[in-house]
Amino acid sequence: NPDLLSSLNGINKEDYIYPNQEIMVPKKNYAYYITADGDTLKTVSNAFNTSIDRLISENKSIYLLPGQLIVLKK
């Protein structure tokens, strides 16, 4: 999905991808959430329908900066 790839990598769909450039590609059985201004751990945990403790355990650091990627294994 081009929209998901561009969102996960912080690029526009029209941007070029160059040789040796590393990009994130979504894996099966993982859910992704890109944070927005005003998000809290509670709103993100509700989006995943999980606990805050699980979010923290599956993500090394969570600062809730706009555009931050949070991943959760389904």
C-alpha positions in Angstrom: 0.0 0.0 0.0 1.8 3.2 -1.2 0.0 5.4 1.4 1.1 3.2 4.3 4.7 2.9 3.0 5.0 6.7 2.6 3.4 7.3 6.1 5.7 4.8 7.8 8.8 6.3 6.3 7.9 10.0 6.5 8.1 10.5 2.8 5.6 11.6 0.1 4.3 9.1 -2.4 5.9 11.1 -5.2 9.4 11.0 -3.5 12.2 8.9 -5.1 13.6 5.9 -3.3 17.3 5.6 -3.9 19.7 2.5 -4.0 20.8 1.6 -0.5 18.2 3.8 1.1 16.5 1.9 4.0 12.8 2.0 4.4 10.4 0.3 6.7 8.1 -2.3 5.2 5.1 -3.5 7.2 5.2 -7.1 8.4 2.2 -9.4 8.6 0.6 -9.7 12.0 1.7 -6.3 13.2 -0.4 -3.2 13.7 1.0 0.3 13.2 -0.1 3.7 14.5 1.4 7.0 13.6 0.9 9.4 16.4 -0.7 12.8 16.0 -0.6 16.0 18.1 -2.5 15.5 21.3 -2.3 11.7 21.5 -1.8 10.1 24.9 -0.9 6.6 25.8 -4.5 6.1 26.6 -5.8 7.1 23.2 -3.1 5.0 21.5 -3.9 2.0 23.7 -7.6 2.4 22.9 -6.8 2.5 19.1 -5.0 -0.9 19.5 -7.6 -2.2 22.0 -4.8 -3.1 24.4 -3.2 -2.0 27.7 -0.7 0.8 28.1 1.7 -1.7 29.7 1.7 -3.9 26.6 2.3 -0.8 24.4 5.3 0.1 26.5 6.7 -3.5 26.6 6.5 -3.8 22.8 8.1 -0.4 22.0 11.5 0.5 23.3 10.7 4.2 23.8 7.5 6.2 23.5 7.7 10.0 23.5 4.4 10.6 21.7 5.8 13.0 19.3 3.7 13.9 16.2 4.5 11.4 13.5 6.1 8.8 15.8 5.4 5.2 14.8 4.1 2.8 17.4 4.0 -0.9 16.6 2.1 -3.8 18.2 2.2 -7.5 17.4 -1.3 -8.8 16.9 
